[in-house]
Structures are given as C-alpha cells and as structure tokens.
Amino acid sequence: MLRGDAGMIVRALVRSQCALATLPAMEPSVLVVLAVMALLATGAVFMAVRASRMRRYLHDTPTSSTAGVFIGDVEVKGIASSEAPLRTYLSETLCVHHSWSISEDWGRWVTETYRDDKGNTRTRRRWETGSTTIASGGEMIPFYVKDDTGFLLVRPDGARIEPRQTVRFSCGPDHAAYHGKAQRGPIPDSLHRRNFSEEAIPLDARVFVAGRARERRDVVAAEIAADPEARLFIISVREEKEVAGGYGIASWVWAVVGFLVALVAGFISAGGLSKRGGEPDPLLIPIAPVLYIGMLAVCWAWMAFNSIVSLRQRVNRAWANIEVELKRRADLLPNLAAVVKAARMHDKDTQQVIAILRAQASIPPAQSRAPEAKVQGVVRVLQAVAEAYPSISAQPNFLALQKELSNTEARIALARSYYNGIAASFNARLLVVPDRFLAAIARLKPFELFNATDLERETPKVNFAKSVQ
C-alpha cells in the first residue's frame, strides 16, 4: 500500500515539473518590472497599516479636560491662548503659530535641439513657466489650551502642525501687497504676478492636541511636549473625528492602491508565464492579488495585536503613576503626623486624626488592584485639623506639609482619572470585533476601574480652605 502511494506522489511531481517546463522563462525586463511592483505593493501595505495604527491610537486615547491631564499619552481640545501672541506677517492676525511665503511667476522661451525619426538634428522653441519663492518665514511659541476647567501648556516644537489657511491670493504690480510685503524687485523673466500664502493657528481658535504629557518644572502641573517615545504629536485646528477620519481614509486609499498594483502585476506575470504567442493564462492572474491580500491581512493583524498590547502597557504605566504618587504621600504623612502630634499631644480629637494619618501612611506603594484596595484622601481631614486648631496652622512646617500634601492629593486625583480613561479604552478594545479574537489569543483580561472609597463619598462637615495655587 505504501509503495502505491509513493508511486502516485512521484508521478504527480513529475507531471508538475513537466508542466512548469512548458512555461517559457520570463524576460529580464519583466522580472525587473515585477520586482518594482512588488516593492510598491509592500510600501502600500506599510503605509496602510501605519495610517490604521495612527487612527487606532487616536481612538484609544481618551480626551481629557485641561485640568484632568496627567503624565502619559493624552488628547485635549480647547481654545489657543497666549499672553504674548505673535502677529502674522501678511494678514497681521494675532496667533500662536504662523508660516508664510511669497512666490513670483516667471516664463521664458527655451530653444532646444533634438533628432527626428530620420536622425536629422533640428531645433524648436518651447514656452516654459514656473514660480520662484522670493520671501518666506514663520514662527511659533509655546501656548495654552484653554477650556472650561483651566489652562494646559503646549510646547509645539517637534509637533505635526495642521494650521488654518489665512491668506491665499495672487496679484500684479497694481496691488499694494505686491511691493509692500515682498520688498524686492522683479526676478528675471518675471510675469509680474506674485502669489501670497499664509497659514496660522489664530489666537482663540479651537485646536485639538494629541501627544505625551509630562510634569512641568516650574509649577505642579502638566504640559504637552515632544517626546521621542511618543507615537504621535499633532496640533490641529480640525476636530478629533476629522483627524482620525483622515488617517482612516489614508489607510483605505493605500490599501486599494496596493491591490491595484498587485492586480496589474498579476496580469504582467500571467503574460510573462504564458506560452510564446499565446494568450495569458487567466488562472495565473489572481496569484499576485491573493498574495497581496494575505500580506495585508497578516500585517494588519500584527499591528492590531501590538496596539492592544501597547495599550495594556499604557494602562500599567497609568497605574504605576498612581503608585508613585501614593509613595510620595506615604513619605509626607509621617512628618505631618509628627507635627500635629507635637502640637496637640493631649487632645483626643487630634489623636484620632493622627491614627487616620498613620493608617493612610501605611498603604504600601505596590498595592494590588484588587477590589478591596483602599486609596483614601486625607486633605479634608487635614483641613479640619487646621480649622479646629489655629495654633497648628500658624506653624511654618505645618503649612509647608499641608501645601505639599494638597498638591500630592491633586496629582493622585489626576492619575486616577487618567487611569480610568485609558483602562476604559482598553476594556472597550476587548469587546470590539476582530480585536476581541486577537485579545483572546493573548488571554488579555479587562482592567477594573478605580472607584471612590467610603471616606471619599462622605459629605465634608468642615469649611474647606482655599486651594493652593
């Protein structure tokens, strides 16, 4: 029985080799064309997957208010604001970013020599036109994004900026801008027509910013700036849906372009492998498109899986930021408790406050994300002590620790808000098809959101002190 099967396999291989031998070898020029088209199709796959990855990045990053921005990848939208705005060169509009250029059209007759079909040398004249940039410039400054909750500093250096077109017109010497803005004479072969173009982010214009936030060095606040590890840093006058939609359209366009290139390559390869003088074999045409679709599917699945894993890492980083702030608070609370104890050692109420502070300070920084994890705020307790005992409030050490603790509590609140936003995006990814199948392969589980504790839900019974600026 085995001998019979072996014989059938050998005969099938022989027949396939004979069939391949009947196909003529491809011409070298055809092979070169196919190689170039294969590179083009591969490049189209790369661009399609890259655009799709950017679109997913925008969808996975939660949009925060300016007051809710914390360390990590963030998105904000609001109004561009600056105390010392720029002024555009052409339209003299107040702005935070602008770029402009002035070009002049030219035209000339060009005499060229060529050989006709019979090899005779002949000459002919050709009218040639173009434009030359005669002046350009631009400038940008750090600015604030303002919304209903506050301000957020944005440093635009290194960002992809999508400004608004503020000026675009052409004019002749009779226009005031022709000589006033360019401030130079006509170029050689000038047609005496100049083109003016200007783009800017005007002051008070609505902007959308996506990038990585970091802590400012001058105050306890966040700022968005260029980061070599950030996947995207964009400042646009368009809405988030328009920016993400642009990446989605680009992804589909590149995918279709690559498919058309693969289809043409299929026709070329079928013609090159067909018998001399015969018609192309229609069975060979779909090979290249099928290979292209397979490569696109594999690359997309690879990209989608990596984006889910990357999003999980962003969630873990968000939780690590909470732990950092908890450790900071745990280091401050013993000192604060010591100050309160030294001032009011005999008071029973103060002893109860000290017990609460000690309990808060005993929270380990690497606390598990289990449902029983407790992360409670202590600012309202501290404020109650300060109001009940004015002598404590007069101590410089107490005031310094109170300020540091208030800032730390604000940072913890921001970190928790950011964690909940990014964790919600990750959990949503696990429910979307086909991402849920990729997540199932890696056995990814949803993260539990951070909920307020009983102490934080209580209605405060004391008058709050003014927030530390």
Number of C-alpha atoms within 10 A of each C-alpha: 5 7 8 8 10 11 11 12 12 10 12 12 12 12 12 10 11 11 10 12 10 11 13 12 14 13 10 9 9 15 15 11 14 19 13 13 17 18 14 16 27 18 15 22 26 19 19 26 25 18 21 21 21 19 21 18 20 21 15 22 23 20 21 16 20 23 17 21 26 28 20 24 25 25 23 24 24 22 19 26 22 19 7 12 19 19 18 24 18 21 13 9 17 19 24 26 24 26 19 22 19 22 19 24 20 19 14 15 12 10 10 10 10 10 10 10 6 6 8 8 10 10 10 10 11 10 9 10 13 12 17 14 13 16 15 15 12 14 15 17 17 17 22 22 24 23 17 10 10 13 21 25 21 21 15 21 13 12 18 14 17 17 19 17 14 17 13 14 9 16 15 15 12 9 11 10 16 22 15 9 13 19 11 11 11 18 14 10 12 18 17 16 16 26 18 22 17 23 21 28 27 25 19 16 16 19 22 21 27 27 25 24 24 18 14 12 9 6 8 13 20 24 21 29 20 19 15 9 7 14 13 18 23 17 20 21 23 16 14 20 12 12 18 19 13 13 21 18 15 19 23 16 15 20 23 16 16 28 22 15 22 27 19 18 25 22 19 20 22 21 21 19 19 20 15 12 7 8 10 18 15 13 9 16 20 17 17 23 20 15 13 23 16 12 15 22 14 12 17 19 16 13 16 20 19 14 19 23 16 14 21 21 12 19 23 16 15 24 20 16 22 24 19 15 19 24 18 18 23 21 13 17 22 17 14 21 23 15 18 22 16 10 16 15 14 10 10 10 13 19 16 11 19 23 13 15 20 17 13 20 20 14 17 12 17 13 12 11 13 9 10 8 13 18 18 15 18 19 19 18 17 22 19 17 18 20 15 14 15 10 11 19 17 11 12 10 14 21 15 12 17 21 16 17 21 21 19 20 20 18 23 23 17 19 25 21 20 28 26 21 20 26 27 19 19 24 19 14 21 19 13 11 9 12 17 19 14 18 19 11 9 12 9 16 12 15 17 13 17 18 13 13 14 9 14 14 8 8 7 12 9 13 10 15 12 7 8 9 7
